[in-house]
């Protein structure tokens, strides 16, 4: 099976940058920030290869057909995405402790 390109939205890129800033500034941990970046890269690679592996839970809760989520392994974040015909579109990267439905609707 061929891997599809993974294309993060502007909001997903902003989510990732905000979390990196949090780990660097608030936590003061370059190691945590680098680990988070590594987890994001690993998740994006997996999703490009196997886009159907994520959970459709929030698709049903929010009535957003095709929406899936994938948890990061070592960080409390979920990657929200939709598989398109020629790529995987990353919508958001959100801390799982947040109000997920509200954050998904933020613009």
DSSP file (Angstrom, degrees, kcal/mol; ACC not computed):
  #  RESIDUE AA STRUCTURE BP1 BP2  ACC     N-H-->O    O-->H-N    N-H-->O    O-->H-N    TCO  KAPPA ALPHA  PHI   PSI    X-CA   Y-CA   Z-CA
    1    1 A X              0   0    0      0, 0.0     2,-0.2     0, 0.0    49,-0.0   0.000 360.0 360.0 360.0 135.3    0.0    0.0    0.0
    2    2 A X        -     0   0    0      1,-0.1     2,-0.3     0, 0.0     0, 0.0  -0.557 360.0-118.1 -80.5 144.5    1.2    3.5   -0.9
    3    3 A X        -     0   0    0     -2,-0.2     2,-0.3    47,-0.1    46,-0.2  -0.624  23.4-136.3 -81.2 138.9    1.5    6.1    1.7
    4    4 A X        -     0   0    0     44,-2.7    83,-0.2    -2,-0.3    46,-0.1  -0.695  28.1-101.4 -90.7 147.3   -0.6    9.2    1.3
    5    5 A X  E     -a   87   0A   0     81,-0.6    83,-2.9    -2,-0.3     2,-0.5  -0.406  32.0-135.2 -63.1 144.5    0.8   12.7    1.9
    6    6 A X  E     -a   88   0A   0     81,-0.2     2,-0.6    -2,-0.1    83,-0.2  -0.922  20.5-170.1-105.7 124.0   -0.2   14.1    5.3
    7    7 A X  E     -a   89   0A   0     81,-3.2    83,-1.9    -2,-0.5     2,-0.2  -0.911   8.8-152.1-121.4 104.3   -1.2   17.8    5.1
    8    8 A X  E     -a   90   0A   0     -2,-0.6    83,-0.2    81,-0.2    81,-0.1  -0.521  19.0-125.4 -73.6 140.0   -1.7   19.6    8.4
    9    9 A X     >  -     0   0    0     81,-2.5     4,-2.4    -2,-0.2     5,-0.2  -0.257  29.8-101.3 -71.8 169.0   -4.1   22.5    8.4
   10   10 A X  H  > S+     0   0    0      1,-0.2     4,-2.2     2,-0.2     5,-0.1   0.913 125.9  50.2 -57.5 -42.7   -3.1   26.0    9.5
   11   11 A X  H  > S+     0   0    0      2,-0.2     4,-2.6     1,-0.2    82,-0.2   0.887 108.4  51.3 -66.4 -39.0   -4.8   25.3   12.8
   12   12 A X  H  > S+     0   0    0     78,-0.3     4,-2.3    79,-0.3    -1,-0.2   0.910 110.2  49.5 -64.5 -41.4   -3.1   21.9   13.3
   13   13 A X  H  X S+     0   0    0     -4,-2.4     4,-2.4     1,-0.2    -2,-0.2   0.904 111.9  48.9 -62.7 -40.5    0.3   23.6   12.7
   14   14 A X  H  X S+     0   0    0     -4,-2.2     4,-2.6     2,-0.2    -2,-0.2   0.897 108.6  53.6 -65.3 -40.6   -0.6   26.3   15.2
   15   15 A X  H  X S+     0   0    0     -4,-2.6     4,-2.0     2,-0.2    -2,-0.2   0.934 111.3  45.7 -57.4 -47.0   -1.7   23.6   17.7
   16   16 A X  H  X S+     0   0    0     -4,-2.3     4,-2.4     1,-0.2    -2,-0.2   0.923 112.5  49.9 -64.8 -45.1    1.7   21.8   17.4
   17   17 A X  H  X S+     0   0    0     -4,-2.4     4,-2.5     1,-0.2    -1,-0.2   0.894 109.6  52.1 -61.3 -39.9    3.6   25.1   17.7
   18   18 A X  H  X S+     0   0    0     -4,-2.6     4,-2.2     2,-0.2    -1,-0.2   0.901 110.6  47.6 -63.2 -41.4    1.7   26.1   20.8
   19   19 A X  H  X S+     0   0    0     -4,-2.0     4,-2.5     2,-0.2    -2,-0.2   0.891 110.4  51.4 -68.3 -38.9    2.5   22.7   22.4
   20   20 A X  H  X S+     0   0    0     -4,-2.4     4,-2.3     2,-0.2    -2,-0.2   0.937 110.8  49.0 -61.9 -45.3    6.1   23.0   21.5
   21   21 A X  H  X>S+     0   0    0     -4,-2.5     4,-3.4     1,-0.2     5,-0.6   0.903 109.4  53.4 -58.8 -41.9    6.2   26.5   23.1
   22   22 A X  I  X>S+     0   0    0     -4,-2.2     5,-2.2     1,-0.2     4,-0.8   0.944 110.9  44.8 -58.6 -49.2    4.5   25.1   26.2
   23   23 A X  I  <5S+     0   0    0     -4,-2.5     6,-3.0     3,-0.2    -1,-0.2   0.874 119.8  42.0 -65.6 -36.1    7.1   22.4   26.6
   24   24 A X  I  <5S+     0   0    0     -4,-2.3    -2,-0.2     4,-0.2    -1,-0.2   0.933 129.3  23.1 -75.0 -47.2   10.0   24.8   26.0
   25   25 A X  I  <5S+     0   0    0     -4,-3.4    -3,-0.2    -5,-0.2    -2,-0.1   0.951 130.6  33.4 -88.8 -56.7    8.8   27.8   28.0
   26   26 A X  I  <<S+     0   0    0     -4,-0.8    -3,-0.2    -5,-0.6    -4,-0.1   0.922 132.9  29.5 -70.9 -44.6    6.3   26.6   30.6
   27   27 A X  S   <S-     0   0    0     -5,-2.2    -1,-0.2     2,-0.1    -3,-0.2   0.693  93.8-141.2 -87.9 -20.4    7.9   23.2   31.3
   28   28 A X        +     0   0    0     -6,-0.4     2,-0.6     1,-0.2    -4,-0.2   0.847  56.1 133.3  63.9  34.1   11.5   24.4   30.5
   29   29 A X     >  +     0   0    0     -6,-3.0     4,-1.9     1,-0.2    -1,-0.2  -0.878  35.7 177.1-127.4 102.4   12.2   21.1   28.8
   30   30 A X  H  > S+     0   0    0     -2,-0.6     4,-2.7     1,-0.2     5,-0.2   0.871  89.4  57.8 -64.0 -36.5   13.8   20.9   25.4
   31   31 A X  H  > S+     0   0    0      1,-0.2     4,-2.3     2,-0.2    -1,-0.2   0.904 106.1  47.9 -61.7 -42.3   13.8   17.1   25.7
   32   32 A X  H  > S+     0   0    0      2,-0.2     4,-2.4     1,-0.2    -1,-0.2   0.904 112.2  49.9 -65.5 -40.6    9.9   17.1   26.2
   33   33 A X  H  X S+     0   0    0     -4,-1.9     4,-2.2     2,-0.2    -2,-0.2   0.925 112.5  46.4 -63.4 -44.8    9.5   19.4   23.2
   34   34 A X  H  X S+     0   0    0     -4,-2.7     4,-2.3     1,-0.2    -1,-0.2   0.880 111.7  52.1 -65.9 -37.5   11.8   17.2   21.0
   35   35 A X  H  X S+     0   0    0     -4,-2.3     4,-2.3    -5,-0.2    -2,-0.2   0.900 108.6  50.8 -63.6 -40.7    9.9   14.1   22.2
   36   36 A X  H  X S+     0   0    0     -4,-2.4     4,-2.4     2,-0.2    -2,-0.2   0.921 109.4  50.3 -63.0 -44.1    6.6   15.8   21.2
   37   37 A X  H  X S+     0   0    0     -4,-2.2     4,-2.5     1,-0.2    -2,-0.2   0.920 110.5  50.4 -59.4 -44.1    7.9   16.6   17.8
   38   38 A X  H  X S+     0   0    0     -4,-2.3     4,-2.3     1,-0.2    -1,-0.2   0.887 109.8  50.1 -61.3 -40.3    9.1   13.0   17.4
   39   39 A X  H  X S+     0   0    0     -4,-2.3     4,-2.6     2,-0.2    -1,-0.2   0.896 110.2  50.2 -66.3 -40.3    5.6   11.7   18.4
   40   40 A X  H  X S+     0   0    0     -4,-2.4     4,-2.8     2,-0.2     5,-0.2   0.941 111.1  48.8 -62.3 -47.0    3.9   14.0   15.9
   41   41 A X  H  X S+     0   0    0     -4,-2.5     4,-2.1     1,-0.2    -2,-0.2   0.910 112.4  48.4 -60.1 -42.7    6.2   12.8   13.1
   42   42 A X  H  X S+     0   0    0     -4,-2.3     4,-2.4     2,-0.2    -1,-0.2   0.922 112.3  48.6 -63.2 -44.8    5.6    9.2   14.0
   43   43 A X  H  X S+     0   0    0     -4,-2.6     4,-2.8     1,-0.2     5,-0.2   0.926 110.8  50.2 -62.4 -44.5    1.8    9.7   14.1
   44   44 A X  H  X S+     0   0    0     -4,-2.8     4,-2.0     1,-0.2    -1,-0.2   0.893 110.6  50.1 -62.4 -39.3    1.8   11.5   10.8
   45   45 A X  H  X S+     0   0    0     -4,-2.1     4,-1.6    -5,-0.2    -1,-0.2   0.935 112.6  46.4 -63.6 -46.1    3.8    8.7    9.2
   46   46 A X  H  X S+     0   0    0     -4,-2.4     4,-2.9     1,-0.2    -2,-0.2   0.912 112.3  50.2 -62.3 -43.2    1.4    6.0   10.5
   47   47 A X  H  < S+     0   0    0     -4,-2.8    -1,-0.2     1,-0.2    -2,-0.2   0.853 107.8  53.6 -67.1 -34.0   -1.7    8.0    9.4
   48   48 A X  H  < S+     0   0    0     -4,-2.0   -44,-2.7    -5,-0.2     3,-0.3   0.864 116.3  39.2 -65.6 -35.2   -0.3    8.4    5.9
   49   49 A X  H  < S+     0   0    0     -4,-1.6    -2,-0.2   -46,-0.2    -1,-0.2   0.848 134.5  18.2 -81.5 -36.8    0.3    4.7    5.7
   50   50 A X    ><  +     0   0    0     -4,-2.9     3,-1.8    -5,-0.2    -1,-0.2  -0.583  65.6 167.1-137.7  70.8   -2.9    3.5    7.4
   51   51 A X  G >  S+     0   0    0     -3,-0.3     3,-0.8     1,-0.3    -1,-0.1   0.731  73.9  61.8 -63.5 -22.8   -5.5    6.3    7.5
   52   52 A X  G 3  S+     0   0    0      1,-0.2    -1,-0.3    -5,-0.0    -5,-0.1   0.477  80.5  86.2 -82.0   0.4   -8.4    4.1    8.6
   53   53 A X  G <   +     0   0    0     -3,-1.8    -1,-0.2    -7,-0.1    -2,-0.1   0.673  69.2  93.7 -78.0 -15.2   -6.7    3.1   11.8
   54   54 A X  S <  S-     0   0    0     -3,-0.8     2,-0.3    -4,-0.2    16,-0.2  -0.258  84.6 -96.3 -76.0 164.6   -8.0    6.1   13.9
   55   55 A X  B     -B   69   0A   0     14,-2.6    14,-1.8     1,-0.1     3,-0.3  -0.614  18.5-156.3 -81.8 135.5  -11.1    6.1   16.0
   56   56 A X    >>  +     0   0    0     -2,-0.3     4,-1.4    12,-0.2     3,-0.9   0.273  60.8 116.0 -89.5  11.9  -14.3    7.5   14.5
   57   57 A X  H >> S+     0   0    0      1,-0.3     4,-2.0     2,-0.2     3,-0.6   0.890  76.4  43.6 -48.9 -52.6  -15.8    8.3   17.9
   58   58 A X  H 3> S+     0   0    0     -3,-0.3     4,-2.5     1,-0.2     6,-0.3   0.741 103.4  66.7 -71.9 -21.3  -15.9   12.1   17.5
   59   59 A X  H <>>S+     0   0    0     -3,-0.9     5,-1.8     8,-0.5     4,-0.6   0.906 108.5  39.9 -61.1 -40.6  -17.3   11.8   14.0
   60   60 A X  H <<5S+     0   0    0     -4,-1.4     3,-0.3    -3,-0.6    -2,-0.2   0.916 116.4  49.1 -74.2 -44.4  -20.4   10.3   15.6
   61   61 A X  H  <5S+     0   0    0     -4,-2.0    -2,-0.2     1,-0.2    -1,-0.2   0.861 123.8  30.9 -63.5 -36.7  -20.5   12.7   18.5
   62   62 A X  H  <5S-     0   0    0     -4,-2.5    -1,-0.2    -5,-0.1    -2,-0.2   0.403 104.5-121.1-104.9   0.4  -20.0   15.8   16.4
   63   63 A X  T  <5 +     0   0    0     -4,-0.6     2,-0.5    -3,-0.3    -3,-0.2   0.938  65.1 140.8  55.3  50.0  -21.8   14.6   13.2
   64   64 A X    > < -     0   0    0     -5,-1.8     3,-2.0    -6,-0.3    -1,-0.2  -0.811  46.1-143.3-121.3  86.3  -18.6   15.1   11.2
   65   65 A X  T 3  S+     0   0    0     -2,-0.5     3,-0.1     1,-0.3    -5,-0.0  -0.202  81.3  17.8 -54.9 134.5  -18.5   12.2    8.7
   66   66 A X  T 3  S+     0   0    0      1,-0.3    17,-0.6   -10,-0.1    -1,-0.3   0.244  86.5 136.5  90.9 -12.7  -15.0   10.9    8.1
   67   67 A X  E <   + C   0  82A   0     -3,-2.0    -8,-0.5    15,-0.1     2,-0.3  -0.494  27.6 175.1 -70.2 133.7  -13.4   12.5   11.1
   68   68 A X  E     - C   0  81A   0     13,-2.6    13,-2.5    -2,-0.2     2,-0.3  -0.917  16.6-149.6-133.0 160.7  -11.0   10.2   12.9
   69   69 A X  E     -BC  55  80A   0    -14,-1.8   -14,-2.6    -2,-0.3     2,-0.4  -0.974   5.3-167.2-133.2 150.9   -8.6   10.6   15.9
   70   70 A X  E     - C   0  79A   0      9,-1.9     9,-3.0    -2,-0.3     2,-0.2  -0.995  19.4-133.4-136.5 127.2   -5.4    9.0   16.8
   71   71 A X  E     - C   0  78A   0     -2,-0.4     7,-0.2     7,-0.2     2,-0.2  -0.564  19.5-120.7 -82.3 142.9   -3.7    9.3   20.2
   72   72 A X        -     0   0    0      5,-2.7     5,-0.1     3,-0.3   -32,-0.1  -0.541  22.6-130.7 -72.7 150.0    0.0   10.1   20.6
   73   73 A X  S    S+     0   0    0     -2,-0.2    -1,-0.1     1,-0.2    -2,-0.0   0.931  96.3  19.0 -72.4 -47.8    1.8    7.3   22.5
   74   74 A X  S    S+     0   0    0    -39,-0.1     2,-0.3   -38,-0.1    -1,-0.2   0.389 118.2  62.5-109.2   2.9    3.7    9.3   25.1
   75   75 A X  S    S-     0   0    0      2,-0.2     2,-1.4   -39,-0.1    -3,-0.3  -0.942  84.1-117.3-129.4 150.7    1.8   12.6   25.2
   76   76 A X  S    S+     0   0    0     -2,-0.3    20,-3.7    -5,-0.1    21,-0.4  -0.168  74.6 115.5 -84.1  47.3   -1.8   13.3   26.1
   77   77 A X  E     - D   0  95A   0     -2,-1.4    -5,-2.7    18,-0.3     2,-0.4  -0.836  52.1-148.1-119.2 152.6   -2.8   14.6   22.7
   78   78 A X  E     -CD  71  94A   0     16,-3.2    16,-2.4    -2,-0.3     2,-0.6  -0.955  10.7-143.8-117.0 137.7   -5.1   13.4   19.9
   79   79 A X  E     -CD  70  93A   0     -9,-3.0    -9,-1.9    -2,-0.4     2,-0.4  -0.906  16.4-157.8 -99.6 120.4   -4.5   14.0   16.3
   80   80 A X  E     +CD  69  92A   0     12,-3.0    11,-2.8    -2,-0.6    12,-1.2  -0.855  25.4 153.6-102.0 133.2   -7.8   14.7   14.4
   81   81 A X  E     -CD  68  90A   0    -13,-2.5   -13,-2.6    -2,-0.4     2,-0.4  -0.956  35.6-140.5-153.8 165.9   -7.9   14.1   10.7
   82   82 A X  E     -CD  67  89A   0      7,-2.2     7,-2.8    -2,-0.3     2,-0.5  -1.000  24.2-128.6-133.2 133.3   -9.9   13.2    7.6
   83   83 A X  E     - D   0  88A   0    -17,-0.6     5,-0.2    -2,-0.4     2,-0.2  -0.720  28.1-169.9 -82.5 126.4   -8.8   10.9    4.9
   84   84 A X        -     0   0    0      3,-3.1     3,-0.1    -2,-0.5     0, 0.0  -0.594  38.9 -97.3-105.3 172.4   -9.1   12.5    1.4
   85   85 A X  S    S+     0   0    0      1,-0.2     3,-0.1    -2,-0.2    -1,-0.0   0.868 120.6  18.1 -59.2 -38.4   -8.8   10.7   -1.9
   86   86 A X  S    S+     0   0    0      1,-0.1   -81,-0.6   -82,-0.1     2,-0.3   0.385 130.3  13.0-119.6   3.0   -5.2   11.9   -2.4
   87   87 A X  E     -a    5   0A   0    -83,-0.2    -3,-3.1    -3,-0.1     2,-0.5  -0.977  68.9-106.5-163.5 172.4   -4.0   12.9    1.1
   88   88 A X  E     -aD   6  83A   0    -83,-2.9   -81,-3.2    -2,-0.3     2,-0.7  -0.967  32.4-150.0-111.1 120.7   -4.7   12.8    4.8
   89   89 A X  E     -aD   7  82A   0     -7,-2.8    -7,-2.2    -2,-0.5     2,-0.6  -0.822   3.6-149.4 -96.4 116.9   -5.8   16.2    6.1
   90   90 A X  E     +aD   8  81A   0    -83,-1.9   -81,-2.5    -2,-0.7   -78,-0.3  -0.754  16.8 179.5 -84.9 121.3   -4.8   16.9    9.8
   91   91 A X  E     -     0   0A   0    -11,-2.8   -79,-0.3    -2,-0.6     2,-0.3   0.926  58.8 -12.2 -87.6 -51.6   -7.5   19.2   11.3
   92   92 A X  E     - D   0  80A   0    -12,-1.2   -12,-3.0   -80,-0.1     2,-0.4  -0.966  42.1-147.6-148.7 158.8   -6.2   19.6   14.9
   93   93 A X  E     + D   0  79A   0     -2,-0.3     2,-0.4   -14,-0.2   -14,-0.2  -0.935  37.9 175.9-129.0 106.5   -3.8   18.3   17.5
   94   94 A X  E     - D   0  78A   0    -16,-2.4   -16,-3.2    -2,-0.4     2,-0.3  -0.901  37.5-110.9-125.1 140.4   -5.5   18.7   20.8
   95   95 A X  E >   - D   0  77A   0     -2,-0.4     3,-2.0   -18,-0.3   -18,-0.3  -0.516  29.8-133.9 -64.3 128.3   -4.6   17.8   24.4
   96   96 A X  T 3  S+     0   0    0    -20,-3.7     4,-0.2     1,-0.3    -1,-0.1   0.627 101.0  66.7 -63.6 -14.9   -7.1   15.0   25.4
   97   97 A X  T 3  S+     0   0    0    -21,-0.4    -1,-0.3     2,-0.1   -20,-0.1   0.574  88.4  89.5 -81.7  -8.5   -7.8   16.8   28.7
   98   98 A X  S <  S-     0   0    0     -3,-2.0     2,-1.4     1,-0.1     3,-0.1  -0.232 100.0 -87.8 -81.0 171.8   -9.5   19.7   26.9
   99   99 A X     >  -     0   0    0      1,-0.2     4,-2.3     2,-0.1     3,-0.2  -0.699  47.9-166.5 -78.9  92.3  -13.1   20.1   25.9
  100  100 A X  H  > S+     0   0    0     -2,-1.4     4,-2.4     1,-0.2     5,-0.2   0.895  78.7  50.6 -56.5 -51.0  -12.6   18.3   22.5
  101  101 A X  H  > S+     0   0    0      1,-0.2     4,-1.1     2,-0.2    -1,-0.2   0.907 113.1  47.0 -57.4 -40.7  -15.9   19.3   20.8
  102  102 A X  H  4 S+     0   0    0     -3,-0.2     4,-0.5     1,-0.2     3,-0.3   0.915 112.9  48.8 -65.9 -42.1  -15.4   23.0   21.7
  103  103 A X  H >< S+     0   0    0     -4,-2.3     3,-0.8     1,-0.2    -1,-0.2   0.848 105.9  56.7 -68.6 -33.8  -11.8   22.9   20.5
  104  104 A X  H 3< S+     0   0    0     -4,-2.4    -1,-0.2     1,-0.2    -2,-0.2   0.811 106.8  50.3 -67.2 -27.7  -12.7   21.2   17.2
  105  105 A X  T 3< S+     0   0    0     -4,-1.1    -1,-0.2    -3,-0.3    -2,-0.2   0.547  85.1 109.4 -88.6  -6.7  -15.1   24.0   16.4
  106  106 A X    <         0   0    0     -3,-0.8   -95,-0.1    -4,-0.5    -3,-0.0  -0.407 360.0 360.0 -65.7 145.3  -12.5   26.8   17.1
  107  107 A X              0   0    0     -2,-0.1    -1,-0.1   -96,-0.0   -96,-0.0   0.421 360.0 360.0-102.1 360.0  -11.4   28.6   13.9
